[in-house]
Amino acid sequence: MKNNYDLVIIGGTKHAFFSAEYATKWGARVGLIIDDDYYSNQHDESNNLWSIEYKNDLLILDNDINYHEFLREKKKVIEDQYLSQLELLGIDIIFSKCQFVQNKSLTLLTNRDSLKSFSYLLAMTSEQLFSKNKKLNKNDGYLTVNELLFQKKWDDLPEELTIFGDDITAIYLINKLYQRKKKISLVSPSQQILPSEDEDISYQLQLFLESKGIKIYLNSKSNAFGIDRRKENDNMKTLRVTTKNLWGEETLELTKLGIKNNEGKIEVNSKLQTRHQQIYACGDLLGGYYLDSLIKYEAKIAVNNGLFFPYQKIKYNEIPYTLNTNPSIHRLGYTEKQARFLLSERIKVLKVFCLLKTLTNWDQDVTFIKIILDKNNYILGFHSFGFGVEEVITAITFIKKKNLSLSYLFKISFSNNNSYKLIEEIDKCWKKENQRQHQIILDLAETFFIWKRS
């Protein structure tokens, strides 16, 4: 086995596999380190490091699909296809614990060898990195999402469930429990659900959930919703689930290298480089959403910078994504708050509500779209909550990539009637906004002339 590499990737995740395969396309010598406990605990998936990576996938699965069978199939694909394919590409796959040591040069120690590389890429989940000496308080009355997922009988859960969290996992869990006709409360520590999303999108999501009978408490602390020990059988009547993990010590000795972490997330710069110039990170460790489109984008940037020189910067505002919140959230670019912060000049904000007929039962549902433009009508951000937006977000992505103004959107042909209706409403809103701004200018001009004549 070789001890010197161009890139060593640490992790057994799907983006670790993607990063390793991508690096070999440049002709790089690549090592892949997978924790030797990564596939252990076969009979306890809630404590299995590799299965935790798929928790959001499991939450959006149909209720009739068996989680255990789903994970067994995933594991079989990993072992029979992914790992075998990576070995054929000449990648050294090492199952071992590892940690960094900085002497004259940076070295990665495994159970048997000392590995040296030009760069290293952290591509594991937060659970894997911070699993060392992890302790959960079993007396606090909370279940983690991982523990809840693998309850043998979901139908036997209490009628009332309180979920503590504000992330996408909390929303997926709400949808899953709502399908089982449970009474659900959501306690968010933030001022809005999904804090990284535009405020109007979060508000529309909140209204939708509340219309389903879900109680939502914003900007609230979990200890205000603790178990009342004075009530008998309180644990039998309600269940409290948290999407927040209690992190133990990290396993790689990163703190000794000056690499900081915050609640399970690694701090990186715009080039995905940690405070140690040879170590990069991507995927779950950065926070944000664990979506294929995003993590592959991050992986490419990190690998390119790690193999050559740190020249590429991450630009999340150029990558569209979709959250399967049912109805879905689509996003490209900045939120309104970000746009106002980054641009001192005036921006335009278009808000569109459109009634569309669903494809399934021909009922009418409302789709909300918000578009943020600069003063020259170039797109700064696009956000939507509802269905029927797939063709529109594709067109918006093309327009933004080609640096075209919004007017180009109205020249594009669409195959879906709902898309045409959305475009029609956007056009009306855009013209109305332009007319309003033009009228403001005329009013100011008229006021100026009156003052001048007096």
LINBELRA-V759298 format. One record per backbone hydrogen bond with DSSP energy under -1.0 kcal/mol. CO is the residue of the C=O (numbers start at 1). NH is the residue of the N-H. E is the energy in kcal/mol with one decimal. If there is no record, write none. Layout:
BEGIN
co nh e
CO NH E
CO NH E
END
This chain:
BEGIN
co nh e
3 116 -3.0
5 118 -1.6
7 31 -2.1
8 121 -2.6
9 33 -3.1
10 123 -2.7
13 17 -2.0
14 18 -2.2
15 19 -2.1
16 20 -2.2
17 21 -2.4
18 22 -2.7
19 23 -2.3
20 24 -1.6
23 26 -1.3
23 28 -1.4
24 27 -1.8
29 6 -2.2
29 7 -1.7
30 92 -1.9
31 9 -3.2
32 94 -3.0
33 11 -3.1
34 96 -2.0
35 38 -2.1
37 40 -1.5
38 50 -1.4
41 44 -1.7
44 47 -1.6
45 48 -1.3
48 52 -1.5
51 54 -1.6
52 55 -1.7
54 58 -2.5
55 59 -1.8
56 60 -1.3
62 65 -1.8
66 70 -2.2
67 71 -2.3
68 72 -2.2
69 73 -2.2
70 74 -1.9
71 75 -2.7
72 76 -2.1
73 77 -2.2
74 78 -2.3
75 79 -2.5
76 80 -2.9
77 81 -2.2
77 82 -1.6
78 83 -2.7
81 85 -2.7
82 86 -2.3
83 87 -2.1
84 88 -1.9
85 89 -1.2
86 91 -2.0
87 90 -1.7
92 32 -3.3
94 34 -2.7
99 109 -2.9
101 107 -2.7
105 103 -1.8
107 101 -2.7
108 115 -3.1
109 99 -1.6
113 110 -3.1
115 108 -2.8
116 5 -2.4
119 8 -1.8
120 280 -3.0
121 10 -2.8
122 282 -1.8
125 129 -2.0
126 130 -2.6
129 251 -2.2
130 248 -1.7
131 134 -1.7
132 249 -1.8
136 138 -1.0
137 140 -1.3
143 242 -2.7
144 148 -2.3
145 149 -2.7
148 151 -1.9
154 157 -1.8
159 183 -3.3
160 239 -1.7
161 185 -2.2
162 241 -3.0
163 187 -3.2
164 243 -2.4
166 194 -2.1
167 171 -1.3
168 172 -2.5
169 173 -2.3
170 174 -2.1
171 175 -2.2
172 176 -2.0
173 177 -2.5
174 178 -2.6
175 179 -1.7
177 182 -1.6
178 181 -2.0
183 161 -2.8
184 215 -2.0
185 163 -3.3
186 217 -3.0
187 165 -2.1
188 220 -2.9
190 219 -3.4
194 197 -2.2
198 202 -2.3
199 203 -2.3
200 204 -2.2
201 205 -2.3
202 206 -2.4
203 207 -2.6
204 208 -2.2
205 209 -2.4
206 210 -2.6
207 211 -1.8
209 214 -1.8
210 213 -1.6
215 186 -3.3
217 188 -3.1
221 224 -1.3
222 225 -2.1
227 229 -1.0
228 231 -1.5
231 234 -1.0
233 237 -1.1
234 238 -1.6
237 160 -1.1
239 162 -2.9
240 143 -2.5
241 164 -3.1
252 100 -2.4
254 257 -1.6
254 259 -1.9
255 258 -1.5
260 267 -2.1
265 262 -2.7
269 272 -2.1
270 314 -3.5
272 281 -1.8
273 269 -2.0
276 279 -2.1
278 120 -2.8
279 274 -2.7
280 122 -3.0
283 286 -2.0
284 287 -1.7
285 266 -2.7
289 291 -1.5
291 295 -2.9
292 296 -2.2
293 297 -1.1
294 298 -2.6
295 299 -2.5
296 300 -2.2
297 301 -1.9
298 302 -2.8
299 303 -2.8
300 304 -2.6
301 305 -2.4
302 306 -2.3
303 307 -2.8
304 308 -1.9
309 311 -2.0
315 318 -1.7
316 319 -1.7
321 331 -2.2
323 325 -2.3
323 329 -2.1
328 386 -2.2
329 323 -2.8
330 384 -2.0
331 321 -2.0
332 382 -3.0
335 339 -2.5
336 340 -2.4
337 341 -1.7
338 342 -2.7
339 343 -2.3
348 373 -3.0
350 371 -2.3
352 369 -2.6
354 367 -2.7
356 365 -2.7
363 358 -2.8
365 356 -2.9
367 354 -2.3
368 385 -2.5
369 352 -3.1
370 383 -2.6
371 350 -3.0
372 380 -3.4
372 381 -1.7
373 348 -2.6
374 377 -2.0
377 406 -2.7
378 374 -2.2
380 334 -2.5
381 372 -2.9
382 332 -2.3
383 370 -3.2
384 330 -1.7
385 368 -2.7
389 393 -2.7
390 394 -1.5
391 395 -2.0
392 396 -2.7
393 397 -2.2
394 398 -1.9
395 399 -2.4
396 400 -2.6
397 401 -2.4
398 402 -2.1
399 404 -2.7
405 408 -1.6
406 409 -2.0
408 411 -1.7
409 412 -1.0
416 420 -1.6
417 421 -2.0
418 422 -2.3
419 423 -2.5
420 424 -2.3
421 425 -2.0
422 426 -2.4
423 427 -2.6
424 428 -2.0
425 429 -2.3
426 430 -2.6
427 431 -2.5
428 432 -2.2
429 433 -2.2
430 434 -2.3
431 435 -2.5
432 436 -2.3
433 437 -2.3
434 438 -2.3
435 439 -2.4
436 440 -2.0
437 441 -1.8
438 442 -2.2
439 443 -2.8
440 444 -2.3
441 445 -2.4
442 446 -2.7
443 447 -2.3
444 448 -2.2
445 449 -2.4
446 450 -2.3
447 451 -2.3
448 452 -2.4
449 453 -2.3
450 454 -1.2
END
